[in-house]
Amino acid sequence: MRIDIITCLPRLLDSFFAHSILQRAQTGGYVEVVVHDLRDYTADKHRRVDDYAFGGGAGMVMQIEPIARCIRALQADRTYDEVIYMTPDGERLNQQTTNSLSLRRNLIILCGHYKGVDERVRELFVTKEISIGDYVLSGGELAACVLADAIIRLLPGVLNDETSALTDSFQDNLLAPPVYTRPAEFEGHRVPAILLSGHEAKIDEWRHEQALERTRARRPDLLES
């Protein structure tokens, strides 16, 4: 898979993709993440990528021209399955969306900034709009990282144990059950005996019951869906 991220603040993304699972995914050849500085595509001598909004109002708007140049340059080299715009008014990100996107081959993620992008960007280039929650960030960079992380960890071979992603919260509309590790007892609090029994079928049954109980208590809306 290849993920191209378009941003006017590329340095914000450097550290995020340089550590842990995301770094191993890249060095292992499972994914290629390429960050593009939108300012490299502007004709403005001051490298500006924003301007005042027509009609007035507070805040600046990202211009269409540098975004169009960048996207078209990328599309000239390969076919992209989706051009994704990170925006608060997009569809809410969930596990089903990341599952679906993990099956794609090439993705572009456009990071919004300021008051957002010129609406014509959305009309002409964007194929999918995604939000990570009902709140506003200073820019789409953090949201792009969240989306990329959620996708990349699902790629075959990225996690040491590929079944780990399949048992995460939300994969079956349930929250994950409680997990424990050594020591078996800490200040009078013991690990449930069933987990020490070695009886795999009963452990699976216990985990499913715990997942149901936790989901019913914390996210009953998931059971309704």
Residue, then its C-alpha position, 0 to 999 in steps of 0.5 A: m500500500r502507498i499513502d500520500i499525505i498532503t499538508c502545509l505543515p509536513r514537519l508535524l508528521d515526521s515523528f509520528f511515522a518514525h517509530s514503533i509499528l508504523q516505522r516497522a511497517q515501512t521498513g518491512g515494505y508493507v506500506e509506503v508513506v510519502v508526505h508532500d509539502l503543499r507549499d512546494y506546489t504554489a506559484d506564490k513567491h512567499r509560498r503562501v497556500d491560503d487567502y481571504a475568503f470571498g464574502g468576508g468573514a474570519g479566517m483564511v481558506m486554503q487555495i485550490e491551485p496548489i492542491a490541484r497541482c499536487i493531486r494531479a502530479l500524484q495522479a499522473d504517476r499512479t491510480y488512486d483508490e481514494v482522495i480523502y479529505m480530513t474534515p470535521d463535517g466528514e463521515r465519522l471514522n469507524q472500524q468498518t471504514t478502516n477495514s475497507l480502506s486497508l484493502r485499497r492500494n493507493l490513497i491520498i489524504l489531504c489535511g485541511h487547515y485554517k478555515g478549510v479548503d476552497e469548496r471546489v477542491r471537494e467538488l473536483f478531487v475529493t472522493k471521501e471525507i472523514s472526521i475523527g470526531d465532533y470537534v475541531l483541530s488546528g489542522g488535519e495533520l493529527a487526524a490524518c495520522v489517526l487514519a493512517d495508523a488505523i489503516i496500516r496496523l490492519l495490513p497483513g504482516v504489520l503486526n507480529d500476531e495478525t490475529s491481534a487486529l481481528t480481536d480489537s474493539f469494534q471489529d465485531n461491534l463489541l468492546a475488547p474484554p479485560v486483559y491481564t499479565r504478570p504478576a498473577e496477584f497484585e496487592g490482593h487483586r488476582v487475575p481471574a482464575i479462568l485465564l490461568s486454567g489453560h482451557e482455551a474454549k472456556i477462556d474464549e467463552w469468558r472473553h466473549e461474555q466480558a466483551l458483551e458485558r463491557t459493551r452493554a455497560r459502556r457502549p450499548d449503541l454498538l449492540e443496537s447496531 
